[in-house]
């Protein structure tokens, strides 16, 4: 596939998922503006749109519109991995008082070719499964536990509540869905 060769570009769009205070510098996502009750439905809606974007664009979803952007399959695989990683980190925090989180290694996953065998159809199914797993776990957590603090490492370790970390699933999904739509427009039919 065209998008799978060589090291991952350090994308402007990726670095723009950095959050200053509680607003994303790249997309304007405001963590304080989303209620806890919105996390599950917005995660599901975003994941559904990500999957549809992959299926709708088929083979085109495997192409990068430029060397400095990921393909839509790579964005969607990243979204899938974020959902699963955050889900596991929530469990760790519910069980441990001060868990240490390893980085997601988003760029290294691409540098090492770990997404090169992913297809639009397979990743669409996996995004749906990942969001279902995340939401099922999220909805099982009592609201008081969402106030538990963790050291969240992106872009640098800062204290965050589990509620904020759960909102990060919504943010990553919506932010990179916009990247995917931009890719589709750039690549054309």
N, C-alpha and C positions, 0 to 999 in steps of 0.2 A: 504494500500500500504506500502511496505517495507520502503520507504524513509520518511514516514510521522510521525514517532513517536519521541517523546522527543524533547529537545531543539535543536536549530540549532547549528551545530558545527561552531566554529570560524575558518573558512577555511583559509588555507594558500593562496589559490587562490583568495579568496575574499579580504584579506588584501593587496594582491599584486595589486589590482586595484588602490592603492594609487598612486598619481602622485607627483613626485618630479620635480619641475619646470614644464616643459610641456612635459615630457616623462614618460610613465607608467613604474614603477619599475618592474612589473610582465611580461608584454608582449612587451614592447618597443614601444608601440604606441606613435608617436610623433605628438602632437597637432599642432605644427607649420608646419609640413610637409603636412598637408591636407588643400587643398583649399576649400573655402566656396562652390564652385560649385560641390565639391565631396560629400558634406554632404548628400544630398537627394539620389543620386544613390547608395552610399555605405551603407546607412541606409537600403534601400530597398533590396539590394543584401544580406546584412547580415541577415536581418529578414527572407528573403526567405530561406536562408540556415538553419537558426535556426528551422523554421517550418518543413523543409524537414528532418532535423535530428530527430526531434520528431516523425514524422510520420513513417520514416524508421525504427526507433528503437522500436516503439510501447511500449509494457508493460515494456521492458528493460529500457525505459526512465524514469520510476518511481523509479528505484533502485539506491541506492548510491553504488559506487564501494568500498567505505571505509567509516568509520564513520566520517572522517574529510573532506568529500566532499559532496556537494549537488548532488541531482539527476538532470538529464537533464530537467525534468519538472520544478524543482525548479529554475534552472538557467534560463530557458526560461521565467518562470513567473516573475522572477526578471527583465529580459530584458524588458518584456512588461510593468512592473510597472515603470521602469526607463524612458521609452519612454513617458508614459502618465504623469509622474510627471514633467519631463523636459518641455513637451508641456505646461502644466499648469503654470509652473514657467515663461516661456517666456511670456505668456499672462499677468501674474501679473506684470512683469517688463515693458511691453509695456504700461500698464495702470497706474502703480504706480511708483513714483520716487525712493523709497528705500524699496522695499518689504522685509518682513522677511519670510524666507522659513523654514518650519518645516522639520525635517529629514525624509528620506524615510522609516526608521525603517526596513531595509532589514532583519536583524537577527530576530527581533521581529515578523515579518510576519510569519517566519517559527516556531519560539518558540511557537507561539499561534495557530499553525496549520492552518493558513489561506490559505495555498496551498494544504492541504491534499485532497481536493475534486477535484483538477485540474487533468485533464487527458491530455495525449499527443495530442489527436485530438482537444480538446477544446482550449488548450493553443496555438497550432499552428494557429488556426483561430484568436485567440485574438492578437497574435504577428503581424499577417498580418494586422489586423484592427488598432492596435496601431501605426504601422509604417506608414500606410496610413494617419492616423489622424495627426501624427507628421509632415510628409512631406508636407501635404496640408497646414498646418499652417506655417511651415518654408518657403515654397515657396511664401506665401502671404506677408511676411515681407519685407519691403523695405530694401535694403542693408545698408543704413545709420543707421537703428535701430539695426543692428547686433553689432554695436559698443557700445551700451549701456552697462553700467557696473552693475553688481550684486555682492552680497557677496555669493559666492558658497561655501556650507558647507562641501564638502567631499574632502579630509579627514579632513580639518579644514577650517573655513571661510577665504576665500581670495578673493580679487577683481578679477572678471572674466567678459569678454564680453559675450553677448548673443551668438556670433559666437562660442566662446570656449565652452559654455554650449551645444550648438547644436552639436559640435564635440564630446561631451561626449556620445551622443547617438551612434555614430559610434564606439567609443572606447568600451563602455560597450557591444555592440552587438558583435563586432569582438573578444574581449577579452574572453567573456563567451562562444562564439561559439567554440573557441579553447578548453575551459574547457569541453564543451559537447563532442567534438570529442575525447578528452583524456579519458573521462568517457566511451564512447562507445568502445574504444580499450581495456580499462581495464576490462570491463564486458564481452567482446567477444560476439559471436553470440547467 
